[in-house]
Every structure is written in structure tokens, then in C-alpha cells.
Amino acid sequence: MSVLELRPAGAEDQDFLLRVYASTRADEIALTGWDEAQAAAFVRMQFVAQQHHYRTHDEDADFAIVELDGEPVGRLYVARRPERIHVIDIAILPAWRGHGHATALLRQLLAEGERRALPVSIYVEIHNRAQRLYARLGFEEVCSAGLYRLMQWRPIGATPPATPAASAPQP
């Protein structure tokens, strides 16, 4: 049986994290008609901006590498706040998508939310297929913010909180 584990992301993981980020933008970049150098420069610039944003706005968050049997296969960034558990970002490399890894990670967070009586939230792009996964797990749309939807799961018996005052992450 395969073992899915998290470990803290470090400076030595930047190339891997760039690869994960690039995989999340590949379909979009393919539509631009840019040559390989232009696409790589754009992706790197966007990756650096995203990492800066995440680390500036959620400096106390857990930034983790997802490993399957010791091999890095994705990233999971989570901010544990007094009022909620917020999934900043979750991404699995294409070769490992569709095998239930993101579902397993999210179920762990939902179990934590249940134990701590906290909602779990995530922003998702309005055209991202992952919305179906989140909905299957019980997440509901709370609000829309431009290109993003805030989705939230609530533990059984929890009263719906007011819409969290949070800005959408930068793509």
C-alpha cells in the first residue's frame, strides 16, 4: 500500500514547486502561442509572485510537499486560523492526479475540522474542475470574488459563519 505523507517545503524544493505550479498553468499557457522561453519566463515570474503573496499574507501557514512513498508528487499549503482551516493551495502533478491523493489530503483536513469544530475553506478558480471534488466532499460556495469562488465545508452541527473577510489569492 502506498504511503502519502507531508513534509515541510524548504528552499531546496523551489525547482520542484515551480514544476508543480507550471503543471497547474499548462493548459492556459498552451493557448498563448508563446515559444518555450517566453512561456518559461512567464511561468517563473507568476510562480515567484504567487509564492511571495502566499508567504507574505499567510506567513504562519504550513507549506508542505506531498510525498507518495518518498517521492514528491505535489504541494499542500494550509493556514490554521482561530476561526477556520484555510487551504491556501493544493496541487498534485498530472501523473499522480486522479488517484485520490488530493481527496485523501482534504479528508484529513476535514477530519481535523470536525475534531476542532472549525470550517475548512478554499478558493477555487471559477473554471477549475476541482470544484466537483470539493462539492463531493461537502464544500459549498460561500461567495465569488472575481475569478474565484470561496468554498467552505462546515462540521456537522456548526452554525454557518459570516462570510470570511479574505481576499482571493493571486493566480
Backbone as JSON Lines, residues from 0, in Angstrom:
{"i":0,"aa":"M","n":[0.84,-1.19,0.0],"ca":[0.0,0.0,0.0],"c":[0.88,1.24,0.0]}
{"i":1,"aa":"S","n":[0.54,2.19,-0.81],"ca":[1.31,3.44,-0.92],"c":[1.08,4.31,0.31]}
{"i":2,"aa":"V","n":[2.13,5.06,0.67],"ca":[2.07,5.94,1.82],"c":[2.15,7.39,1.35]}
{"i":3,"aa":"L","n":[1.13,8.17,1.69],"ca":[1.06,9.59,1.37],"c":[1.45,10.36,2.61]}
{"i":4,"aa":"E","n":[2.48,11.2,2.5],"ca":[2.98,11.95,3.65],"c":[3.24,13.4,3.26]}
{"i":5,"aa":"L","n":[3.29,14.25,4.28],"ca":[3.62,15.66,4.1],"c":[4.94,15.93,4.81]}
{"i":6,"aa":"R","n":[5.73,16.82,4.2],"ca":[6.93,17.31,4.87],"c":[7.03,18.8,4.58]}
{"i":7,"aa":"P","n":[7.66,19.55,5.47],"ca":[7.78,20.99,5.23],"c":[8.53,21.28,3.93]}
{"i":8,"aa":"A","n":[8.04,22.25,3.18],"ca":[8.73,22.69,1.96],"c":[9.91,23.56,2.37]}
{"i":9,"aa":"G","n":[11.04,23.34,1.72],"ca":[12.23,24.13,2.02],"c":[12.78,24.78,0.77]}
{"i":10,"aa":"A","n":[13.84,25.54,0.95],"ca":[14.48,26.24,-0.18],"c":[14.91,25.26,-1.27]}
{"i":11,"aa":"E","n":[15.3,24.05,-0.86],"ca":[15.75,23.04,-1.82],"c":[14.61,22.52,-2.7]}
{"i":12,"aa":"D","n":[13.37,22.86,-2.37],"ca":[12.21,22.38,-3.12],"c":[11.73,23.35,-4.18]}
{"i":13,"aa":"Q","n":[12.39,24.48,-4.36],"ca":[11.87,25.51,-5.27],"c":[11.72,25.02,-6.7]}
{"i":14,"aa":"D","n":[12.68,24.25,-7.21],"ca":[12.54,23.74,-8.58],"c":[11.34,22.81,-8.7]}
{"i":15,"aa":"F","n":[11.16,21.95,-7.71],"ca":[10.0,21.06,-7.73],"c":[8.7,21.86,-7.65]}
{"i":16,"aa":"L","n":[8.65,22.83,-6.75],"ca":[7.45,23.65,-6.6],"c":[7.14,24.43,-7.88]}
{"i":17,"aa":"L","n":[8.17,24.89,-8.57],"ca":[7.97,25.55,-9.86],"c":[7.35,24.57,-10.85]}
{"i":18,"aa":"R","n":[7.84,23.34,-10.85],"ca":[7.29,22.32,-11.75],"c":[5.81,22.05,-11.44]}
{"i":19,"aa":"V","n":[5.48,21.98,-10.17],"ca":[4.08,21.77,-9.79],"c":[3.24,22.95,-10.25]}
{"i":20,"aa":"Y","n":[3.73,24.17,-9.98],"ca":[3.0,25.36,-10.39],"c":[2.81,25.38,-11.91]}
{"i":21,"aa":"A","n":[3.87,25.1,-12.65],"ca":[3.79,25.1,-14.12],"c":[2.72,24.11,-14.6]}
{"i":22,"aa":"S","n":[2.61,22.98,-13.91],"ca":[1.61,21.99,-14.32],"c":[0.19,22.5,-14.13]}
{"i":23,"aa":"T","n":[0.0,23.42,-13.2],"ca":[-1.34,23.97,-12.97],"c":[-1.7,25.04,-13.99]}
{"i":24,"aa":"R","n":[-0.71,25.52,-14.71],"ca":[-0.94,26.59,-15.7],"c":[-0.75,26.1,-17.14]}
{"i":25,"aa":"A","n":[-0.4,24.83,-17.33],"ca":[-0.02,24.31,-18.64],"c":[-1.09,24.52,-19.7]}
{"i":26,"aa":"D","n":[-2.35,24.21,-19.39],"ca":[-3.42,24.36,-20.38],"c":[-3.58,25.81,-20.8]}
{"i":27,"aa":"E","n":[-3.52,26.69,-19.84],"ca":[-3.65,28.12,-20.09],"c":[-2.49,28.63,-20.95]}
{"i":28,"aa":"I","n":[-1.28,28.24,-20.61],"ca":[-0.09,28.68,-21.34],"c":[-0.09,28.15,-22.77]}
{"i":29,"aa":"A","n":[-0.6,26.95,-22.96],"ca":[-0.64,26.35,-24.3],"c":[-1.45,27.2,-25.28]}
{"i":30,"aa":"L","n":[-2.4,27.97,-24.77],"ca":[-3.26,28.8,-25.63],"c":[-2.59,30.09,-26.09]}
{"i":31,"aa":"T","n":[-1.46,30.45,-25.49],"ca":[-0.84,31.74,-25.77],"c":[-0.07,31.8,-27.08]}
{"i":32,"aa":"G","n":[0.44,30.66,-27.52],"ca":[1.28,30.67,-28.72],"c":[2.71,31.1,-28.44]}
{"i":33,"aa":"W","n":[3.07,31.27,-27.18],"ca":[4.43,31.67,-26.83],"c":[5.41,30.55,-27.11]}
{"i":34,"aa":"D","n":[6.65,30.95,-27.41],"ca":[7.68,29.91,-27.53],"c":[8.06,29.44,-26.13]}
{"i":35,"aa":"E","n":[8.89,28.4,-26.07],"ca":[9.23,27.77,-24.79],"c":[9.87,28.75,-23.81]}
{"i":36,"aa":"A","n":[10.76,29.61,-24.31],"ca":[11.45,30.56,-23.44],"c":[10.47,31.59,-22.87]}
{"i":37,"aa":"Q","n":[9.57,32.1,-23.71],"ca":[8.57,33.06,-23.22],"c":[7.66,32.43,-22.17]}
{"i":38,"aa":"A","n":[7.21,31.23,-22.46],"ca":[6.32,30.54,-21.53],"c":[7.03,30.28,-20.2]}
{"i":39,"aa":"A","n":[8.26,29.82,-20.26],"ca":[9.03,29.53,-19.04],"c":[9.25,30.79,-18.22]}
{"i":40,"aa":"A","n":[9.57,31.9,-18.9],"ca":[9.8,33.16,-18.19],"c":[8.51,33.64,-17.51]}
{"i":41,"aa":"F","n":[7.4,33.54,-18.22],"ca":[6.12,33.96,-17.65],"c":[5.75,33.09,-16.44]}
{"i":42,"aa":"V","n":[5.88,31.78,-16.59],"ca":[5.53,30.87,-15.5],"c":[6.4,31.13,-14.29]}
{"i":43,"aa":"R","n":[7.7,31.33,-14.5],"ca":[8.6,31.6,-13.38],"c":[8.2,32.91,-12.68]}
{"i":44,"aa":"M","n":[7.91,33.94,-13.46],"ca":[7.51,35.23,-12.88],"c":[6.23,35.07,-12.05]}
{"i":45,"aa":"Q","n":[5.25,34.36,-12.57],"ca":[3.99,34.15,-11.86],"c":[4.2,33.29,-10.61]}
{"i":46,"aa":"F","n":[5.06,32.29,-10.71],"ca":[5.37,31.44,-9.57],"c":[5.99,32.25,-8.44]}
{"i":47,"aa":"V","n":[6.96,33.08,-8.78],"ca":[7.63,33.91,-7.77],"c":[6.61,34.85,-7.11]}
{"i":48,"aa":"A","n":[5.74,35.45,-7.91],"ca":[4.72,36.36,-7.36],"c":[3.76,35.6,-6.45]}
{"i":49,"aa":"Q","n":[3.35,34.41,-6.86],"ca":[2.42,33.63,-6.05],"c":[3.07,33.23,-4.72]}
{"i":50,"aa":"Q","n":[4.3,32.73,-4.78],"ca":[5.0,32.33,-3.55],"c":[5.16,33.52,-2.6]}
{"i":51,"aa":"H","n":[5.5,34.66,-3.17],"ca":[5.66,35.87,-2.34],"c":[4.32,36.23,-1.68]}
{"i":52,"aa":"H","n":[3.27,36.19,-2.46],"ca":[1.94,36.51,-1.92],"c":[1.57,35.55,-0.79]}
{"i":53,"aa":"Y","n":[1.71,34.27,-1.03],"ca":[1.34,33.28,-0.02],"c":[2.16,33.47,1.26]}
{"i":54,"aa":"R","n":[3.45,33.64,1.11],"ca":[4.32,33.72,2.29],"c":[4.17,35.06,3.01]}
{"i":55,"aa":"T","n":[3.76,36.1,2.29],"ca":[3.54,37.4,2.91],"c":[2.21,37.45,3.66]}
{"i":56,"aa":"H","n":[1.16,36.92,3.03],"ca":[-0.18,37.0,3.62],"c":[-0.49,35.88,4.6]}
{"i":57,"aa":"D","n":[0.24,34.79,4.52],"ca":[0.0,33.65,5.41],"c":[1.32,33.09,5.92]}
{"i":58,"aa":"E","n":[2.14,33.97,6.48],"ca":[3.49,33.57,6.87],"c":[3.52,32.46,7.91]}
{"i":59,"aa":"D","n":[2.46,32.3,8.7],"ca":[2.42,31.25,9.71],"c":[1.8,29.95,9.19]}
{"i":60,"aa":"A","n":[1.49,29.9,7.92],"ca":[0.85,28.71,7.34],"c":[1.84,27.55,7.24]}
{"i":61,"aa":"D","n":[1.28,26.37,7.04],"ca":[2.09,25.19,6.78],"c":[2.24,25.05,5.27]}
{"i":62,"aa":"F","n":[3.47,25.11,4.79],"ca":[3.78,24.95,3.38],"c":[4.44,23.59,3.24]}
{"i":63,"aa":"A","n":[3.72,22.63,2.65],"ca":[4.19,21.25,2.66],"c":[4.34,20.68,1.25]}
{"i":64,"aa":"I","n":[5.29,19.76,1.15],"ca":[5.46,18.94,-0.04],"c":[4.69,17.65,0.21]}
{"i":65,"aa":"V","n":[3.9,17.24,-0.76],"ca":[3.18,15.97,-0.68],"c":[4.08,14.9,-1.28]}
{"i":66,"aa":"E","n":[4.32,13.85,-0.51],"ca":[5.16,12.75,-1.0],"c":[4.36,11.46,-1.01]}
{"i":67,"aa":"L","n":[4.58,10.67,-2.04],"ca":[3.99,9.34,-2.16],"c":[5.14,8.35,-2.16]}
{"i":68,"aa":"D","n":[5.21,7.54,-1.13],"ca":[6.31,6.59,-0.97],"c":[7.66,7.28,-1.09]}
{"i":69,"aa":"G","n":[7.76,8.48,-0.52],"ca":[9.02,9.22,-0.51],"c":[9.29,10.05,-1.74]}
{"i":70,"aa":"E","n":[8.44,9.96,-2.75],"ca":[8.63,10.74,-3.99],"c":[7.71,11.96,-3.96]}
{"i":71,"aa":"P","n":[8.26,13.16,-4.2],"ca":[7.4,14.35,-4.22],"c":[6.42,14.31,-5.39]}
{"i":72,"aa":"V","n":[5.13,14.53,-5.06],"ca":[4.09,14.48,-6.09],"c":[3.18,15.71,-6.08]}
{"i":73,"aa":"G","n":[3.38,16.62,-5.12],"ca":[2.51,17.79,-5.08],"c":[2.84,18.71,-3.92]}
{"i":74,"aa":"R","n":[1.93,19.67,-3.71],"ca":[2.09,20.63,-2.62],"c":[0.75,20.85,-1.94]}
{"i":75,"aa":"L","n":[0.83,21.17,-0.64],"ca":[-0.36,21.5,0.14],"c":[0.02,22.62,1.08]}
{"i":76,"aa":"Y","n":[-0.66,23.76,0.93],"ca":[-0.42,24.92,1.78],"c":[-1.7,25.15,2.59]}
{"i":77,"aa":"V","n":[-1.56,25.19,3.92],"ca":[-2.73,25.31,4.79],"c":[-2.47,26.35,5.88]}
{"i":78,"aa":"A","n":[-3.44,27.24,6.07],"ca":[-3.4,28.22,7.16],"c":[-4.43,27.8,8.21]}
{"i":79,"aa":"R","n":[-3.94,27.55,9.41],"ca":[-4.83,27.19,10.51],"c":[-5.09,28.45,11.32]}
{"i":80,"aa":"R","n":[-6.3,28.96,11.19],"ca":[-6.68,30.21,11.84],"c":[-7.65,29.9,12.98]}
{"i":81,"aa":"P","n":[-7.83,30.84,13.91],"ca":[-8.75,30.57,15.02],"c":[-10.17,30.26,14.57]}
{"i":82,"aa":"E","n":[-10.6,30.86,13.46],"ca":[-11.98,30.7,13.02],"c":[-12.17,29.66,11.92]}
{"i":83,"aa":"R","n":[-11.08,29.17,11.32],"ca":[-11.22,28.2,10.23],"c":[-9.87,27.62,9.85]}
{"i":84,"aa":"I","n":[-9.93,26.53,9.11],"ca":[-8.76,25.95,8.46],"c":[-8.89,26.35,6.99]}
{"i":85,"aa":"H","n":[-7.9,27.04,6.47],"ca":[-7.99,27.52,5.09],"c":[-6.94,26.83,4.22]}
{"i":86,"aa":"V","n":[-7.4,26.15,3.18],"ca":[-6.5,25.54,2.21],"c":[-6.07,26.64,1.26]}
{"i":87,"aa":"I","n":[-4.83,27.07,1.39],"ca":[-4.31,28.13,0.52],"c":[-4.12,27.59,-0.88]}
{"i":88,"aa":"D","n":[-3.56,26.39,-0.97],"ca":[-3.3,25.79,-2.28],"c":[-3.11,24.29,-2.13]}
{"i":89,"aa":"I","n":[-3.63,23.56,-3.08],"ca":[-3.38,22.13,-3.17],"c":[-3.18,21.81,-4.64]}
{"i":90,"aa":"A","n":[-2.1,21.12,-4.96],"ca":[-1.81,20.78,-6.36],"c":[-1.02,19.48,-6.4]}
{"i":91,"aa":"I","n":[-1.41,18.61,-7.29],"ca":[-0.75,17.32,-7.5],"c":[-0.25,17.3,-8.95]}
{"i":92,"aa":"L","n":[0.95,16.76,-9.16],"ca":[1.47,16.65,-10.53],"c":[0.53,15.81,-11.4]}
{"i":93,"aa":"P","n":[0.44,16.13,-12.69],"ca":[-0.5,15.44,-13.58],"c":[-0.41,13.92,-13.55]}
{"i":94,"aa":"A","n":[0.79,13.36,-13.49],"ca":[0.93,11.91,-13.49],"c":[0.28,11.25,-12.28]}
{"i":95,"aa":"W","n":[0.06,12.02,-11.23],"ca":[-0.49,11.48,-9.99],"c":[-1.92,11.93,-9.73]}
{"i":96,"aa":"R","n":[-2.48,12.74,-10.63],"ca":[-3.87,13.18,-10.46],"c":[-4.81,12.02,-10.78]}
{"i":97,"aa":"G","n":[-5.99,12.08,-10.18],"ca":[-6.99,11.06,-10.46],"c":[-6.79,9.77,-9.68]}
{"i":98,"aa":"H","n":[-5.88,9.76,-8.74],"ca":[-5.61,8.56,-7.94],"c":[-6.1,8.72,-6.5]}
{"i":99,"aa":"G","n":[-6.81,9.82,-6.22],"ca":[-7.38,10.01,-4.89],"c":[-6.47,10.67,-3.88]}
{"i":100,"aa":"H","n":[-5.3,11.15,-4.32],"ca":[-4.36,11.75,-3.37],"c":[-4.89,13.07,-2.8]}
{"i":101,"aa":"A","n":[-5.4,13.94,-3.65],"ca":[-5.95,15.21,-3.16],"c":[-7.16,14.94,-2.26]}
{"i":102,"aa":"T","n":[-7.98,13.97,-2.64],"ca":[-9.14,13.61,-1.82],"c":[-8.69,13.16,-0.43]}
{"i":103,"aa":"A","n":[-7.66,12.32,-0.38],"ca":[-7.16,11.83,0.91],"c":[-6.65,12.99,1.77]}
{"i":104,"aa":"L","n":[-5.92,13.91,1.16],"ca":[-5.4,15.06,1.91],"c":[-6.54,15.94,2.43]}
{"i":105,"aa":"L","n":[-7.52,16.18,1.58],"ca":[-8.65,17.0,2.0],"c":[-9.46,16.31,3.1]}
{"i":106,"aa":"R","n":[-9.62,15.01,2.99],"ca":[-10.35,14.28,4.04],"c":[-9.64,14.4,5.39]}
{"i":107,"aa":"Q","n":[-8.31,14.4,5.37],"ca":[-7.56,14.6,6.62],"c":[-7.87,15.98,7.21]}
{"i":108,"aa":"L","n":[-7.91,16.99,6.35],"ca":[-8.22,18.34,6.83],"c":[-9.66,18.44,7.33]}
{"i":109,"aa":"L","n":[-10.58,17.75,6.67],"ca":[-11.98,17.76,7.12],"c":[-12.1,17.06,8.47]}
{"i":110,"aa":"A","n":[-11.36,15.98,8.66],"ca":[-11.37,15.3,9.96],"c":[-10.83,16.22,11.05]}
{"i":111,"aa":"E","n":[-9.79,16.97,10.72],"ca":[-9.25,17.95,11.67],"c":[-10.3,19.02,11.97]}
{"i":112,"aa":"G","n":[-10.97,19.5,10.93],"ca":[-12.02,20.49,11.12],"c":[-13.13,19.95,12.01]}
{"i":113,"aa":"E","n":[-13.5,18.7,11.81],"ca":[-14.53,18.07,12.65],"c":[-14.07,18.0,14.1]}
{"i":114,"aa":"R","n":[-12.84,17.55,14.33],"ca":[-12.3,17.45,15.7],"c":[-12.25,18.81,16.39]}
{"i":115,"aa":"R","n":[-11.87,19.84,15.62],"ca":[-11.69,21.17,16.2],"c":[-12.94,22.04,16.07]}
{"i":116,"aa":"A","n":[-14.0,21.49,15.48],"ca":[-15.26,22.23,15.26],"c":[-15.02,23.51,14.46]}
{"i":117,"aa":"L","n":[-14.2,23.37,13.41],"ca":[-13.87,24.51,12.55],"c":[-14.25,24.22,11.1]}
{"i":118,"aa":"P","n":[-14.72,25.23,10.37],"ca":[-14.94,25.05,8.94],"c":[-13.6,24.96,8.21]}
{"i":119,"aa":"V","n":[-13.65,24.38,7.03],"ca":[-12.48,24.3,6.15],"c":[-12.86,25.05,4.88]}
{"i":120,"aa":"S","n":[-12.0,25.96,4.44],"ca":[-12.31,26.77,3.26],"c":[-11.21,26.68,2.22]}
{"i":121,"aa":"I","n":[-11.58,27.01,0.99],"ca":[-10.62,27.03,-0.12],"c":[-11.17,27.96,-1.2]}
{"i":122,"aa":"Y","n":[-10.28,28.72,-1.82],"ca":[-10.64,29.48,-3.02],"c":[-10.34,28.61,-4.22]}
{"i":123,"aa":"V","n":[-11.22,28.66,-5.21],"ca":[-11.03,27.88,-6.43],"c":[-11.42,28.75,-7.62]}
{"i":124,"aa":"E","n":[-10.62,28.65,-8.7],"ca":[-10.96,29.39,-9.91],"c":[-12.31,28.91,-10.43]}
{"i":125,"aa":"I","n":[-13.08,29.83,-10.98],"ca":[-14.45,29.51,-11.38],"c":[-14.53,28.42,-12.46]}
{"i":126,"aa":"H","n":[-13.45,28.21,-13.23],"ca":[-13.47,27.2,-14.28],"c":[-12.67,25.95,-13.9]}
{"i":127,"aa":"N","n":[-12.22,25.86,-12.66],"ca":[-11.39,24.73,-12.23],"c":[-12.26,23.5,-11.97]}
{"i":128,"aa":"R","n":[-11.89,22.39,-12.59],"ca":[-12.64,21.14,-12.42],"c":[-12.63,20.63,-10.98]}
{"i":129,"aa":"A","n":[-11.68,21.08,-10.19],"ca":[-11.58,20.62,-8.79],"c":[-12.82,20.99,-7.98]}
{"i":130,"aa":"Q","n":[-13.61,21.94,-8.47],"ca":[-14.85,22.3,-7.77],"c":[-15.73,21.08,-7.55]}
{"i":131,"aa":"R","n":[-15.74,20.18,-8.52],"ca":[-16.56,18.97,-8.39],"c":[-16.08,18.11,-7.22]}
{"i":132,"aa":"L","n":[-14.77,18.0,-7.07],"ca":[-14.21,17.26,-5.94],"c":[-14.63,17.9,-4.63]}
{"i":133,"aa":"Y","n":[-14.46,19.21,-4.55],"ca":[-14.81,19.91,-3.31],"c":[-16.3,19.74,-2.99]}
{"i":134,"aa":"A","n":[-17.14,19.83,-3.99],"ca":[-18.58,19.66,-3.77],"c":[-18.89,18.24,-3.29]}
{"i":135,"aa":"R","n":[-18.23,17.24,-3.88],"ca":[-18.44,15.85,-3.44],"c":[-18.06,15.67,-1.97]}
{"i":136,"aa":"L","n":[-17.07,16.43,-1.52],"ca":[-16.62,16.33,-0.13],"c":[-17.47,17.18,0.82]}
{"i":137,"aa":"G","n":[-18.44,17.91,0.27],"ca":[-19.35,18.68,1.12],"c":[-19.07,20.16,1.19]}
{"i":138,"aa":"F","n":[-18.12,20.65,0.38],"ca":[-17.87,22.09,0.33],"c":[-19.03,22.76,-0.41]}
{"i":139,"aa":"E","n":[-19.39,23.95,0.03],"ca":[-20.43,24.75,-0.63],"c":[-19.87,26.12,-0.95]}
{"i":140,"aa":"E","n":[-20.37,26.71,-2.02],"ca":[-19.93,28.06,-2.37],"c":[-20.45,29.05,-1.33]}
{"i":141,"aa":"V","n":[-19.54,29.91,-0.86],"ca":[-19.9,30.95,0.11],"c":[-20.05,32.28,-0.61]}
{"i":142,"aa":"C","n":[-19.11,32.58,-1.51],"ca":[-19.17,33.82,-2.27],"c":[-18.23,33.72,-3.46]}
{"i":143,"aa":"S","n":[-18.37,34.67,-4.38],"ca":[-17.47,34.77,-5.52],"c":[-16.68,36.05,-5.4]}
{"i":144,"aa":"A","n":[-15.43,35.98,-5.83],"ca":[-14.55,37.15,-5.8],"c":[-13.77,37.17,-7.11]}
{"i":145,"aa":"G","n":[-14.32,37.85,-8.12],"ca":[-13.66,37.92,-9.42],"c":[-13.63,36.55,-10.08]}
{"i":146,"aa":"L","n":[-12.43,36.05,-10.32],"ca":[-12.27,34.75,-10.98],"c":[-12.32,33.58,-10.01]}
{"i":147,"aa":"Y","n":[-12.57,33.86,-8.75],"ca":[-12.5,32.83,-7.72],"c":[-13.83,32.67,-6.99]}
{"i":148,"aa":"R","n":[-14.04,31.47,-6.5],"ca":[-15.15,31.16,-5.61],"c":[-14.55,30.74,-4.28]}
{"i":149,"aa":"L","n":[-15.13,31.22,-3.22],"ca":[-14.77,30.72,-1.9],"c":[-15.73,29.58,-1.58]}
{"i":150,"aa":"M","n":[-15.16,28.4,-1.36],"ca":[-15.97,27.25,-0.99],"c":[-15.62,26.88,0.45]}
{"i":151,"aa":"Q","n":[-16.62,26.38,1.16],"ca":[-16.4,26.08,2.57],"c":[-17.15,24.81,2.96]}
{"i":152,"aa":"W","n":[-16.5,24.02,3.78],"ca":[-17.1,22.85,4.42],"c":[-17.28,23.18,5.89]}
{"i":153,"aa":"R","n":[-18.42,22.77,6.45],"ca":[-18.68,23.02,7.87],"c":[-18.88,21.69,8.59]}
{"i":154,"aa":"P","n":[-18.36,21.59,9.8],"ca":[-18.59,20.37,10.58],"c":[-20.07,20.22,10.91]}
{"i":155,"aa":"I","n":[-20.48,19.0,11.13],"ca":[-21.88,18.71,11.46],"c":[-22.29,19.5,12.7]}
{"i":156,"aa":"G","n":[-23.43,20.17,12.6],"ca":[-23.95,20.92,13.73],"c":[-23.41,22.33,13.86]}
{"i":157,"aa":"A","n":[-22.45,22.7,13.02],"ca":[-21.89,24.06,13.11],"c":[-22.87,25.04,12.49]}
{"i":158,"aa":"T","n":[-22.96,26.2,13.08],"ca":[-23.8,27.25,12.51],"c":[-23.01,27.94,11.41]}
{"i":159,"aa":"P","n":[-23.67,28.32,10.34],"ca":[-22.97,28.99,9.25],"c":[-22.35,30.3,9.74]}
{"i":160,"aa":"P","n":[-21.04,30.46,9.56],"ca":[-20.4,31.71,9.97],"c":[-20.65,32.79,8.94]}
{"i":161,"aa":"A","n":[-20.37,34.01,9.33],"ca":[-20.41,35.11,8.38],"c":[-19.34,34.87,7.33]}
{"i":162,"aa":"T","n":[-19.53,35.41,6.15],"ca":[-18.54,35.25,5.08],"c":[-17.2,35.77,5.56]}
{"i":163,"aa":"P","n":[-16.16,34.94,5.49],"ca":[-14.84,35.39,5.93],"c":[-14.36,36.57,5.11]}
{"i":164,"aa":"A","n":[-13.76,37.52,5.77],"ca":[-13.18,38.68,5.07],"c":[-11.78,38.3,4.64]}
{"i":165,"aa":"A","n":[-11.68,37.74,3.46],"ca":[-10.38,37.32,2.94],"c":[-10.33,37.67,1.47]}
{"i":166,"aa":"S","n":[-9.18,38.07,1.03],"ca":[-9.04,38.39,-0.39],"c":[-8.69,37.14,-1.16]}
{"i":167,"aa":"A","n":[-9.1,37.1,-2.41],"ca":[-8.78,35.96,-3.25],"c":[-7.28,35.91,-3.5]}
{"i":168,"aa":"P","n":[-6.72,34.71,-3.57],"ca":[-5.29,34.59,-3.83],"c":[-4.96,35.02,-5.26]}
{"i":169,"aa":"Q","n":[-3.73,35.43,-5.45],"ca":[-3.3,35.78,-6.8],"c":[-3.1,34.5,-7.59]}
{"i":170,"aa":"P","n":[-3.52,34.48,-8.84],"ca":[-3.29,33.28,-9.66],"c":[-1.82,33.07,-9.92]}
